Amino acid sequence: MAVSHMAAAREVARGFDPARHVLIAGPTASGKSALALALARDQGGVIVNADAIQVYENWRILTARPSKAEERQAAHALYGHVPGDQPYSVGDWLRAVAALLETGQRLIITGGTGLYFTALTEGLADIPLTPPRIRAEGEARLAEHGLQAICAELDARTLERIDRYNPARVMRAWEVLRTTGRGLADWQDDTPPPLLPLDHAQTALFDAPKDWLSPRIAQRFTKMLQAGALDEARANLPTFTRALPSSKAIGAAELIAVLRGEMTEAEATTRATILTRQFAKRQRTWFRARMGRWTRIHPGVLA
């Protein structure tokens, strides 16, 4: 991390109360990790991952997890602690955060998964687990009929709330309805008290406009390749399938395709960049819709 970049992050960090928890959200490549590290180094606290794909152990470079050098500078939690073939839900994450809150340590929770933050600050419904047979049925229906056909089976209230272009969110809603007979929206309206109400924490939402973020995204995948992402993919090659939960890491399928001779590095870079831009757009949409009370920070202050 550049010295000037860290110096700017430390300047921003001075505006935070060292005695209170911090929540830092923002789209990919917006600079969240720099602020989290500055806060932990200068004020103390544990940096806690709130990114659904950074929980997996088998992709560090490709998911932009903190480097080993950064991990030596401050305590980190919930990064790379889940095997790549193991499903991991927002409920799993909340239980892990609850255990950390019980230690009394100051938490600096940072990431780009809006659902994690919403569940943490607004509560999460205690929805029964989906039986394997129903999950298999859903996967078969998705493969045969497509995402929009699955959307057509959902109740109207749930359909209004979810990202209809996100297969994971759509299938989760379908599984809940099929398993319980109740729509996901009904379950969400029956939520217990939140673990960490928004008023009990300091917030920082990186409000990254498209014209500022796009050039950073364009450079991101190339930097990952320079850092060894292809070697990381090579280590994953023997066990890689698209069915693995960790295979949803942006660029994973493309790098595997490069190693299999199905795609060039240039093609993989172009494809991964497009996917990252689309992902960042979905993140910004979620943040605008669900995080209106958060304190906005323009990421340019860390440049």
ZALUMMI-146920 format. One record per residue (C-alpha): residue in three letters; x, y, z. Coordinates in steps of 0.02 Angstrom, whole numbers, padded with zeros to 5 digits, always signed. Example, Ala and Ser with C-alpha at 12.3 -4.5 7.8 and 13.67 -1.06 7.14 Angstrom:
# ZALUMMI-146920
ALA+00615-00225+00390/SER+00684-00053+00357/
***
This chain:
# ZALUMMI-146920
MET+00000+00000+00000/ALA+00075+00168-00052/VAL+00141+00279+00088/SER+00040+00429+00028/HIS-00117+00325+00019/MET-00096+00263+00197/ALA-00056+00440+00257/ALA-00220+00501+00183/ALA-00313+00357+00264/ARG-00236+00398+00433/GLU-00291+00579+00415/VAL-00471+00523+00385/ALA-00459+00400+00530/ARG-00428+00542+00652/GLY-00611+00590+00639/PHE-00668+00426+00720/ASP-00699+00391+00904/PRO-00576+00254+00961/ALA-00702+00189+01088/ARG-00839+00144+00963/HIS-00863+00008+00834/VAL-00844+00058+00652/LEU-00935-00002+00496/ILE-00851+00032+00329/ALA-00942-00012+00168/GLY-00916+00026-00015/PRO-00902-00049-00188/THR-00755-00153-00242/ALA-00591-00058-00272/SER-00649+00096-00176/GLY-00516+00094-00040/LYS-00610+00027+00112/SER-00467-00082+00172/ALA-00346+00065+00185/LEU-00460+00158+00305/ALA-00492+00001+00408/LEU-00305-00032+00424/ALA-00269+00148+00472/LEU-00402+00142+00607/ALA-00339-00022+00678/ARG-00157+00033+00677/ASP-00184+00205+00753/GLN-00331+00175+00869/GLY-00339-00012+00899/GLY-00472-00139+00855/VAL-00500-00296+00755/ILE-00532-00281+00567/VAL-00679-00394+00529/ASN-00720-00452+00353/ALA-00893-00411+00283/ASP-00866-00477+00108/ALA-00954-00639+00064/ILE-00818-00703-00052/GLN-00666-00654+00053/VAL-00717-00784+00183/TYR-00647-00922+00071/GLU-00471-00984+00102/ASN-00426-01034-00076/TRP-00432-00862-00160/ARG-00330-00725-00075/ILE-00262-00624-00221/LEU-00416-00638-00331/THR-00535-00581-00193/ALA-00419-00440-00136/ARG-00405-00507+00040/PRO-00281-00414+00150/SER-00103-00468+00116/LYS+00000-00562+00244/ALA+00100-00402+00274/GLU-00061-00306+00311/GLU-00121-00445+00426/ARG+00040-00425+00526/GLN+00002-00241+00555/ALA-00167-00267+00641/ALA-00282-00405+00700/HIS-00398-00473+00565/ALA-00547-00590+00581/LEU-00662-00690+00465/TYR-00545-00683+00316/GLY-00507-00846+00225/HIS-00574-00954+00365/VAL-00697-01059+00263/PRO-00649-01204+00147/GLY-00686-01165-00035/ASP-00813-01307-00051/GLN-00915-01259+00102/PRO-01074-01151+00090/TYR-01070-00998+00201/SER-01226-00895+00238/VAL-01261-00724+00310/GLY-01324-00817+00463/ASP-01155-00902+00482/TRP-01070-00733+00470/LEU-01185-00654+00598/ARG-01151-00792+00723/ALA-00964-00765+00702/VAL-00982-00577+00726/ALA-01089-00606+00881/ALA-00948-00706+00957/LEU-00826-00565+00919/LEU-00942-00435+00997/GLU-00949-00539+01155/THR-00760-00521+01177/GLY-00781-00334+01208/GLN-00654-00287+01075/ARG-00681-00140+00962/LEU-00733-00204+00791/ILE-00693-00119+00626/ILE-00808-00211+00508/THR-00771-00180+00325/GLY-00827-00252+00159/GLY-00940-00237+00010/THR-01080-00360+00048/GLY-01227-00248+00086/LEU-01334-00392+00148/TYR-01209-00426+00288/PHE-01219-00247+00350/THR-01408-00242+00336/ALA-01426-00403+00434/LEU-01303-00340+00566/THR-01387-00171+00592/GLU-01569-00214+00557/GLY-01582-00397+00609/LEU-01599-00561+00516/ALA-01750-00676+00512/ASP-01724-00850+00583/ILE-01768-00945+00424/PRO-01761-01136+00428/LEU-01620-01217+00331/THR-01656-01273+00153/PRO-01659-01463+00135/PRO-01532-01529+00008/ARG-01670-01604-00100/ILE-01754-01433-00121/ARG-01588-01350-00161/ALA-01556-01483-00293/GLU-01731-01458-00363/GLY-01700-01271-00375/GLU-01534-01293-00463/ALA-01615-01409-00589/ARG-01758-01286-00622/LEU-01634-01144-00643/ALA-01531-01244-00768/GLU-01684-01294-00867/HIS-01791-01137-00863/GLY-01676-00992-00822/LEU-01672-00854-00692/GLN-01824-00756-00750/ALA-01933-00912-00740/ILE-01879-00934-00559/CYS-01922-00751-00525/ALA-02095-00781-00595/GLU-02127-00908-00456/LEU-02087-00787-00315/ASP-02215-00685-00219/ALA-02233-00503-00271/ARG-02170-00427-00107/THR-02010-00528-00110/LEU-01983-00491-00294/GLU-01989-00304-00257/ARG-01848-00318-00129/ILE-01717-00430-00207/ASP-01593-00406-00347/ARG-01681-00503-00485/TYR-01519-00515-00585/ASN-01421-00596-00445/PRO-01441-00786-00459/ALA-01388-00818-00278/ARG-01519-00696-00209/VAL-01657-00760-00323/MET-01622-00942-00283/ARG-01615-00904-00097/ALA-01787-00824-00107/TRP-01854-00972-00207/GLU-01783-01096-00082/VAL-01862-01004+00065/LEU-02033-01001-00018/ARG-02020-01184-00070/THR-01958-01240+00102/THR-02073-01140+00216/GLY-02222-01089+00111/ARG-02187-00908+00160/GLY-02105-00776+00054/LEU-01935-00708+00102/ALA-02011-00535+00127/ASP-02130-00606+00259/TRP-01984-00684+00352/GLN-01885-00522+00340/ASP-02029-00426+00418/ASP-02021-00546+00566/THR-01843-00508+00616/PRO-01767-00510+00791/PRO-01672-00359+00861/PRO-01509-00322+00771/LEU-01340-00370+00842/LEU-01269-00196+00814/PRO-01398-00059+00784/LEU-01337+00077+00669/ASP-01347+00208+00807/HIS-01223+00107+00910/ALA-01083+00119+00782/GLN-00990+00242+00673/THR-01018+00221+00487/ALA-00920+00260+00330/LEU-00994+00225+00159/PHE-00875+00252+00014/ASP-00981+00345-00112/ALA-00882+00300-00267/PRO-00953+00374-00428/LYS-00938+00272-00586/ASP-00816+00388-00673/TRP-00698+00381-00524/LEU-00713+00193-00495/SER-00706+00128-00674/PRO-00521+00168-00706/ARG-00473+00083-00543/ILE-00572-00072-00591/ALA-00489-00072-00762/GLN-00318-00085-00678/ARG-00372-00206-00542/PHE-00366-00372-00633/THR-00199-00334-00715/LYS-00125-00296-00543/MET-00196-00461-00478/LEU-00111-00554-00619/GLN+00053-00467-00579/ALA+00031-00517-00396/GLY+00013-00702-00440/ALA-00172-00731-00471/LEU-00136-00856-00610/ASP-00029-00961-00493/GLU-00171-00953-00368/ALA-00289-01017-00501/ARG-00166-01156-00543/ALA-00174-01215-00363/ASN-00364-01219-00376/LEU-00369-01303-00546/PRO-00375-01487-00490/THR-00535-01463-00387/PHE-00618-01317-00476/THR-00800-01329-00530/ARG-00928-01191-00550/ALA-01032-01276-00415/LEU-00907-01230-00279/PRO-00964-01084-00171/SER-00792-01005-00188/SER-00798-01015-00379/LYS-00907-00858-00377/ALA-00750-00755-00352/ILE-00746-00636-00500/GLY-00614-00693-00623/ALA-00598-00869-00553/ALA-00685-00955-00698/GLU-00591-00846-00822/LEU-00419-00889-00751/ILE-00463-01073-00748/ALA-00513-01056-00931/VAL-00342-00979-00968/LEU-00255-01128-00887/ARG-00364-01248-00986/GLY-00320-01160-01149/GLU-00498-01099-01175/MET-00462-00913-01158/THR-00314-00795-01172/GLU-00255-00687-01028/ALA-00313-00533-01123/GLU-00486-00607-01146/ALA-00493-00656-00963/THR-00442-00481-00910/THR-00576-00401-01019/ARG-00710-00520-00957/ALA-00663-00502-00773/THR-00659-00313-00788/ILE-00834-00310-00861/LEU-00898-00426-00724/THR-00818-00318-00590/ARG-00899-00161-00659/GLN-01068-00247-00661/PHE-01041-00306-00482/ALA-00992-00131-00424/LYS-01150-00061-00504/ARG-01257-00186-00406/GLN-01164-00138-00247/ARG-01195+00048-00275/THR-01379+00013-00307/TRP-01393-00082-00142/PHE-01302+00054-00045/ARG-01414+00191-00114/ALA-01571+00093-00074/ARG-01526+00025+00098/MET-01393+00137+00175/GLY-01467+00310+00172/ARG-01419+00346+00352/TRP-01235+00304+00331/THR-01101+00439+00329/ARG-01040+00463+00150/ILE-00855+00476+00110/HIS-00790+00515-00063/PRO-00649+00390-00095/GLY-00547+00528-00175/VAL-00497+00586-00001/LEU-00383+00435+00008/ALA-00302+00465-00162/
***
